Structure formats: C-alpha cells, structure tokens
Amino acid sequence: MTSLLEVQNVRRSFPRGGGEELLVLDDVNLTLKEGEIVGLLGRSGSGKSTLLRLIAGLARPQGGTLTYMGAPIEGPAQGVAMVFQGFALFPWMTVLENVQLGLEALGLPEAEIRSRALAAIDLIGLDGYESAYPRELSGGMRQRVGFARAVVVHPNILLMDEPFSALDVLTAENLRTDLIELWGNGKLPIKGIMLVTHNIEEAVLMCDRVLLFSSSPAKITADIAIHLPQPRDRTSPQFEDYVDKIYVEMTAKRVERMRQQVGAAAIEMPLSHVSPNQISGLIEALSAAPYNGKADLPDIAYEQELEVDELFPVAEAMQLLRLAEVEGGDIKLTHMGKRFADGELNERKEIFSRALQSHVPLAAHIRKVLDERKSHSAPKTRFLDELEDHMPEDAAEETLKTVVSWARFGELFSYDDDAAAFSLENPT
Amino acid sequence: MKILPPVSIEARRLLPSRWDLLAAMLVLAFIIAFADVSRSLVQPLSTITSHDLSLDQALLPGYALRTALRMLIAMGVSLIFTLSYATWAAKNARAANLLVPLLDILQSVPILGFLSVTAVWFLSLSPGRVFGAELACVFAIFTSQAWNMAFSFYQSLRTVPEDLTEAGRMLGLSAWARFWRIEAPYATPPLIWNMMVSMAGGWFFVTVSEAISVGKTNIALPGIGSWIAVAIEQRNIPAILEAILAMLVVILVYDQILFRPLLAWADRFQIGDDQDDDPPQSWVLTMLRRSSLIDWMTAPFDQMMRWSYRWHPPHFGLRGATREHDSRIADITWYVVLGVLGLYAAFEVYSFARATLSWHELLLTVGLGFLTMARVVVLIILASLVWTPIGVYVGLRPRLTRIVQPVAQFLAAFPNNLLFPLAVSLIVAWKLNVNIWLSPLLVLGPQWYILFNVVAGARTMPRELLDVGDNFGVRGLLWWKRVALPAIFPHYLTGAITASGGAWNASVLAEVANWGKTTLHADGLGAYITDATVSGNFPHVVLGMAVMAFFVVVVNRLFWQPLYWLAERKYRLV
C-alpha cells in the first residue's frame, strides 16, 4: 500500500505573552496509507485539531515535515478535504450551492459542477434538500452537507475534525454507520480518512488504527490497530476489550503523571478546573450500588454520561484531594472519600476544607497569607504573579479559579471578584 | 456590539400607518410653534458676540472644559429622557403606538434645524443673559444624542428574556423593583454603546451649536465650537490646530474616565454564558471598586434604593385584575385626546403653510431634496467601494484591527467641518465646480461608520468558514463573491444606513462652506436650510426640515428596510 500522507517530527507552538512559547505539538510522527481510516484520539485541547490543520495546510509547523503524495505540504493542497466540527456551512447558500463551492473553486464547467454536486448530494442522502438553506436543516442533515461538500471534490484524503461531537447521540450513530457503509462499499471517491475524536468508542467503531495523543504538548503515545471486521458490534466482547485496552492505556499514562505531581505537590502545581459539584457527584455515584466504592473507569464514565476528557480531570482532582485512588483502569474511594459520601453538607465542607489544607499547597498558602495579614485580605495579583513565574498566564488564571471554587465550597477563604481580592470574611 | 439602525428600518412595515402621520404632524406643529415664537423674538443680542471671543491660547483649556461640561449635561438630559420616554413606550402599548413613530420622525429631522428654530425661543427665556444661549446649545447637543439612546433602551426593554421577567414576578418584585433590578441592567450594555456613538455625534454639532447665528442674532458661547467658528472667520490655521488638539484631549479624557469604566462595569450585565476572552478593563473602575470612600459615599443611596423596592403601591397589585375593565374607557379617552391633538396639529400646520408657503416653494425644496439625495447616494457608493475591501483586509488581521478600530472611531467622532476650510481653499484655488466638489464633505465623517462596521463584520467571521474557503481553494473573485461579501453584508448594511443618515444630517453643514470671507454654496436641501437659517426665514427652515425628514424616512422604508430584513434573514451568521 502506498502512503498518502507522512508526518515527520512535526513541532508546533504558539506565541504567548512575554515572549514565551506554548508548545502544542512535539515531535509528532504518523502515516496514512491508502484504504485506511486512522483515528487521532486524545483529550480536547490536546493538539489533535492543530495537527489536522497542519495536514490541511491551513497552518504551518515550526519544525518537521508533512508530505502529501510525495510532495511537501506548503498550503491548502488540492485533494485534501475537511469536514468541520461546527459544520461550517455558509448560511447564505443553499445546500446545492454549499456543495458546489469546492467545484467552482476548481474552475470546472457549469454542467459538470451541477451533475457532480447532485451526485454527491444523492450519495450522502440529501436528496430533496438541494434548495434548502442550512438553517432549515437539523444538525445531522447539516453535517451531511458538510460531508457532501468534502466528498464532491473527490479528495484523496478526507480529514474529519470531531465531525459527530456537535450531534445528539442517535443522529451521530446514524451518520457514523452510513459513512462506514459507504466507505465499505467503496462508494466514496476517497483514498484515506483521518478522524479526530475524543470519544474512545467512536474511534474503535470506525478506525483501522487509533493513535493515542497525550496532552500539553501533544505526542503520540500509542498506535493501536483495530483488527475487527466492519460493521462492528459495540456489544461484542472483542469491541469492549479494545475500549478497555485504550482506557487503561490512556489512564496509565495520566495516573503516572498524576503520581509524580502529587508526590511533588507544590504551590505552582497547575490545576484544571473541576467544580466541587462534579467531585461530589462522582463520589456519590461511586459510593452507591453497584459500585460500592470501586468502579471501572469506562463503566462509570458511561453511566455518568461523561466523555474521557470530562472524567479524567475529576478523577485527578479526587486523587489530589485523597478522596479517591486511581489504579489501572479503576477508581476507588478512600476512607475520607467514603466519609464524604456519607456525610451531611457541613461534614462534607469540613472534609473538603481539611483536604484542601493538607493536600493542595496553593490553598494552604493563600489561607496562611490571609491569616498572617492584619487586614486578612490580599489582592488576587499577589498570588497570580507568583503562579505566573511557573506557568503560562491562562493556566495560572485557571488554577486560581479552581482554588477559589474549592475554597468557597470548603469555606476556607472567600474571594471578591469585583475587588479582585481574597479575604477571610464571609459576606454577611 | 452593533449600532442600531433607525426606527423606520426596525419597524418591519413598509407603509406609513396613521400613527406615523400623527407623529409627523405633531413634530411639525411643535417646530412651527417654536418658529412662530421665534419670529416675534428675533432681535439683536449684544451680550456675547463672536467679536468678543478671543483666540488666546491660555483661554483654550477653559473653553474645552466648558464644552465638555455642556456635552456632559446634554448627555445627562438625554439619559433622563431615555429612561422616561423609552420606558413609557415599552411599558404602555397605547403610548408606544405614538411614541415610537415620533422617535422615528425626530431621528430623521436634521439636527441643525432644531437649533435654528429653538435657539431664539431659548434666548427669550432670559433676555440678554448667557443662560438662554447655554440652554439652546445644550438642547441642540441633546437632539444629536437622545434619539438613538432612547431607541436602544426601548428595544432592550422589549427583548428582556421572558424567564427573567417571570422570575421577578415569582419573587414578588414590584414593577419599580423589576425595572431597576432586571430590566435596566439588561438594557445597560447596549445603552452605553449608543451613548458612545451619541457622544461622537455630539462633537460634530458642538462646533455649530456654540456659535449660533440666526437672523440678526449672533452669539458665540465660550467653548471649542465658537473658537473654531472665529478661527475660520479669521482664517487662523494655528488656532484651528490648537482646537483639534484640545478636542482630542477632551475625547480621550471622556473615554478614560467615563466610557471605559462604564463599559467595564456594564460587562457584568452581559447576558449569556459566553465569557468574553478579553473583558473590558478600566483603571478608573478598579480604583473606584477598591476605594472604601466610594463605598461609604454610595451606601446611603444603595440603602435608599433597597428601601424603595419594598414599596408596593397598591395600584400595581390590582392592575392585573382591573385592566380588562378599565381598558376600554382608557382607550377611548386616549384616542380622543390624540385625535384632538392631531387635529389641532394638522390645523396649525395647515394655517402655517397657507400663510407662509407656496406650492412653488414646496416643489423647489423637493427638487433640492433629490439633488442632495443624489449626492448622498453617489458618495455612499463611493465610500463603500473604497472602505469595504480595506475593512475586510483589516478585519481579518487581528493585529491591524487593534490599531485601526480605535482610530476609525476617533475619526468618526472628529468634527470634520474643521476640514472644510481646506476644501474651500482647494476649490477656490483650482476653480472647481462647487456642486460636485463640495459633495465629498458630506461623507467625511459618516464614511468611518462603514469602515468600522465592516472591520467588525470581518473580525467576527467564524474561523471555520474561513478555513472552508482555504481548504477548498476558494480564492480571488469567487472568494469575495461567495465568502467575504455575504459574511460582512449585515454589518456593512448597518454601517451604510448609519452613514447615509449621517450624510443627510451633514448636508446642512457641508453644502455651504466658509473660509474667512469666502463662502461656497452648492445647490441642495442642506444649503436651503442653512440659507433660511442665516436669513432668519423660519417658514423656509421648517419646510426644509420637513422635506428632509420626509426624504430620510422614505429612503429608510423603501430602500434600507427591505435590505436590512434580507440581511437579517439570509446573511446573519449564527
């Protein structure tokens, strides 16, 4: 099989304030061969979409090379078409006009534009909607237009950036099966597909290979081939094995990183925003039947209707606060976690407050400063500056925001957003 | 935040209703009443004429301060007007029938017209004293600020989310408390934006409203406007430059200590979850928020407002029950009163017109109206051709946008009649055709509305749509036709509508331009009004104003409104 696309040692960073650089992609390597569907799987914000934009030629890497059919990618290449997460349809064009746009850009004769567009509309199941405007269509139909627009130019590579994540569950599943069916029948004039997703099951359902992405900066940490015939059955044991395997793979890496962080817990540890509500919710679900304090991560994620990238930060926060332990693909409540689950609101607040003081150095630090000051108050910038010495500006903002929401719940200290100041007094 | 188009475009109907006619009659009658009084009052005032005004640089800061204060007072009056007028219109359907068309007519009347017919009346309030002149000046600035503020507030009150109102009712808030705690906060951010636009508009007219010359009356109130008028009369270019500098300083100070803090403060009233990446900041507001002195000073006021919320007038509670019953009687009374008022107004207009105007004069003004309209149309087209591509280019480049946008906003606020002398000298020197070459002055100011609306439109174009263009290789002419122009169309339209309104208004100043003793004179409705004002011919001023307001409303209804609703329907990006 010939390779359609080669990505070698690609590095991409964005400039930050103060001359700093935020590294988004670091040393990424991958290939896409003819006849393959490759999935890029990782948490949102992990740089998958950035990689896709590089492949589409919409952005340029700072280092490394991207090669499409033997030629370096130096701009939007003909033969690479993209399907967008938010559909990206032009509201002032009808379905037909939207689909025709790419063909007009190719400068084809009028008659050919029309016949090819109608054929694509027919293929994707949009018959009868040619003269409708996007706003008249449901989300699923809109994304079908997105597909038709991409397919109509007969691209060699179809890039899909989370194409199903803006759709409801049923519609998304419907569209996935249709697409796989067309692909399996060889009806799509496409040689290879690259799919960005944060949904593990979606990746296992559709892809021949799944590449796992770690975040900040993104690296490919595993390349898992899915040896299952299409159409795939979500309920088959083999399917579930793949999902579990990927879960463990993804959590193992994160748990290891979390361990290191918690071991060296310091004031400047970045915290991702998780609300005390989310923590309480997960603790309650964990302590109740059928889990009784211990659960398989994929199971509880499914039951709580959480995506991986929504579940991980919550689990992480619980681990940090020593309310739960994450081991392999499992999450288990600690003694404190169980007491939290059983407690009344006031007891919960107390447990939370103690956990903050002993395990979140930043919270303890702020409290100490407030205790020491005569006014018992301190401006936000006092701590923000401190954090910004160690992390980018928005990470510092997020960390502080997280600590504020935790401290409010634990009643450890309070924060006045108008005055941008921390204080010990509770508003009366 | 977008600038609102005039009422007649938002109204969604094409043909004038009887309410529009009634509103037009009332405005006309009102103006005529003023003009009538004025005619009997025209007499030379010897107190503060332009001859007394000295162009001494040491006096300039003082002048600037006085001008700034006048604008502030006018803004305060506009705010009071907005809060009362717009609230009345929004709360009372009966009143809205009349008040909204009235606003539309008022918005279309050339602002300078207000000055010429009311100045003399205000002067007569305190003969021989500065006070009356000050009132006239503040009133003129008020007329350039109030209408769009009131309309914005009215629109916001009409669109307060249902769940907020219902929550207020469930909590048992009185109508008074609901207004201050729910409705007014909701309407605040758009109101502040419109205040900023109004302030910019006010600057243009401050230069004329301080130096009032009506008939034999010549007044120059100490201020930047009079300074400029005298400087133009004396052909004193350094003095004009100094005035520009002073004006720049005042605009900057206003921005820093009034509008920035207001914007930053009002950010909290923004409804919706989408947190702005870059919320407005203001050092003044931060200072105020951190100072306990301010807390201490505002505490009694807060307390008073909280007390007032507890006050439940019995009337409000019963209203729901009695409304059905009293509505017929009230309706009849209301219509009878309006009917009588309308008849009286029509009679007044009729007798005024019969006594002082002829059919010939009406035909003449309509003809001149078409001439001015041709000017406005051609220039808006030219300005669009120039600024649309530039605006798109700038808007797609964030770094450039950050530089261009504040500059364009300043240029829009900049009283461009300061550039008239330059135009006059060039026309005289090169012996150019006055009717053609005075015309560009019409769009000197208004063109910036086109630029910064297009910039805003291009800036808010979704990243994904631009990516689609790139991904599918849409370039060149196809890109402009399919992607760029449709995407900015709604924004462009708002800009063009505002610009065209501005150009009509500017025609009163721009069709007659002075530089020292040289006066250039183009044919047009604006020049007609100016001439009538200078010669104190009030019937002609009134006629000119009425015809111009008529033109503006008709153009809005027949041309801009269909386009606007097309843009709203088809081109609005969600």
Chai-1 contact restraints between the chains, C-beta under 6 A:
chainA,res_idxA,chainB,res_idxB,connection_type,confidence,min_distance_angstrom,max_distance_angstrom,comment,restraint_id
A,A56,B,N471,contact,1.0,0.0,6.0,A-B,restraint_1
A,L58,B,D467,contact,1.0,0.0,6.0,A-B,restraint_2
A,L58,B,D470,contact,1.0,0.0,6.0,A-B,restraint_3
A,P76,B,D470,contact,1.0,0.0,6.0,A-B,restraint_4
A,P76,B,N471,contact,1.0,0.0,6.0,A-B,restraint_5
A,P76,B,G473,contact,1.0,0.0,6.0,A-B,restraint_6
A,M82,B,N471,contact,1.0,0.0,6.0,A-B,restraint_7
A,F84,B,E464,contact,1.0,0.0,6.0,A-B,restraint_8
A,G86,B,E464,contact,1.0,0.0,6.0,A-B,restraint_9
A,A88,B,E464,contact,1.0,0.0,6.0,A-B,restraint_10
A,A88,B,L465,contact,1.0,0.0,6.0,A-B,restraint_11
A,A88,B,V468,contact,1.0,0.0,6.0,A-B,restraint_12
A,W92,B,P486,contact,1.0,0.0,6.0,A-B,restraint_13
A,W92,B,K570,contact,1.0,0.0,6.0,A-B,restraint_14
A,W92,B,Y571,contact,1.0,0.0,6.0,A-B,restraint_15
A,G102,B,F472,contact,1.0,0.0,6.0,A-B,restraint_16
A,E104,B,L478,contact,1.0,0.0,6.0,A-B,restraint_17
A,A105,B,F472,contact,1.0,0.0,6.0,A-B,restraint_18
A,A105,B,G473,contact,1.0,0.0,6.0,A-B,restraint_19
A,A105,B,V474,contact,1.0,0.0,6.0,A-B,restraint_20
A,D418,B,R289,contact,1.0,0.0,6.0,A-B,restraint_21
A,A419,B,R289,contact,1.0,0.0,6.0,A-B,restraint_22
A,A419,B,R290,contact,1.0,0.0,6.0,A-B,restraint_23
